[in-house]
Each structure stands twice: as structure tokens, then as C-alpha cells.
Amino acid sequence: MCGRFQFSVNQCPALQPIRSRLAQQQALPCWPDDQIAPSDRAPVLVAGAAEPTPALMTWGFPWPGRQPVIHARAETLLERPMFRDAAVQRRCIVPASAFYERDHARQQFRFSMQDRQPLYMAAVWDKRSGMDCFCIITTEANDSVRPTHGRMPLLLPPDRLALWLLDSASVPALLHATQPSLESTRADGQLQLW
């Protein structure tokens, strides 16, 4: 259920402006170029004065005595006390070149846009244990992900990013948005199109 993702300018050149803005904030390098894992710091986009603004946050809401909570289900996001306030007041976007899922045989698959464009994963953020952290929102898998896993990150189209960040009234509809078809590549490099 998206336990890893990637932010790589080499794999997705359209992410370069985000990387450059973070570099101007002297926030580089601080995330892995291959797979970002829970508890890693990663680039996110938050609401800015004129446009989405890059920031670095830690992946996962701390949970005392347990692993960090890294996902929130789209179906219950607005109801669950852990996420409800963040869903209304603190939404963010996790830009990525790909996300990873494992199938029932534990083979890892990399999912990306077929045109090497960025993925924009819907997320919520909060300040917990003194740090800014985020949870990726998941939804039921579409036809391109379902053969590997039953859930996938909620992906936002580029023309809906500002709505997600700024318009709370749009959130319920965006939580049920149709997900794009994705390219799937096995970790051993074999390409599969569903």
C-alpha cells in the first residue's frame, strides 16, 4: 500500500523546479534518490501565497509505541479523529516520479505515469512530536494497479492541485476522483502494461 515512493529528477525531469526551490532554501540533499521510506524526510507541496510551495516533511504521523502511521484511507479521511482536522485545514501534495507496491509473491513493482510526468499524491500534514509530518491518502486501486495491490495513493491531476490545497469544499469530490492509468515495471526491470 505504497510503502515506498521516489522523487527523482533523473526519472522525472519535470520535478526539477521543486528540487531547485528546495535547494534555494538550503534543504538539499536530504532524501534518497531511489526509494523514500516511512520516517524519511521528503519534498511536499503546501499552500503558498501565489502557488504551491515546496517544503520538507517527515513521512508518517508518530504513534507512541508503534510504527508511524503513513496512510489515511480516502473513504474515512473526513471521519477519523487522527486525520479529520488535517483534512480540513492542512492538506499537502507529495510530488513523486513513482511509487512502489509489492504483490502477493513479494515482488516489487514501480508505478509511474507513462509520459514520465510527475505523480501528485494527495496527503495531509500536521505538526506532531515537534516535527512537520505527512500521511499519504490511499484509495481503491484502479485497473493498472489492482493486479499487484488492492490500494494505491490518491493521485491528483495537475489542474486540481490548487483546489486540493486551498478549497476545503472540493475535498469530498477529489477523494473520489478517477485515477489515471499507470505504467508498471517490475523491480527487476521488466516492463508491464496492464
Buried (B, 14 or more C-beta within 10 A) or exposed (E): BBBBBBBBBEBBEBBEEBBEBBEEEEBEEEBBEEBBBBEBBBBBBBBEEEEBBBBBBBBBBBEEEEEBBBBBBBBEBBEEEBBBEBBEEBBBBBBBBBBBBBEEEEEBBBBBBEEEBBBBBBBBBBEBEEEBBBBBBBBBBBEBBEEBBEBBBBBBBEEBBBBBBEEEEBBEEBBEBEBBEBBBBBEEEEEEEE
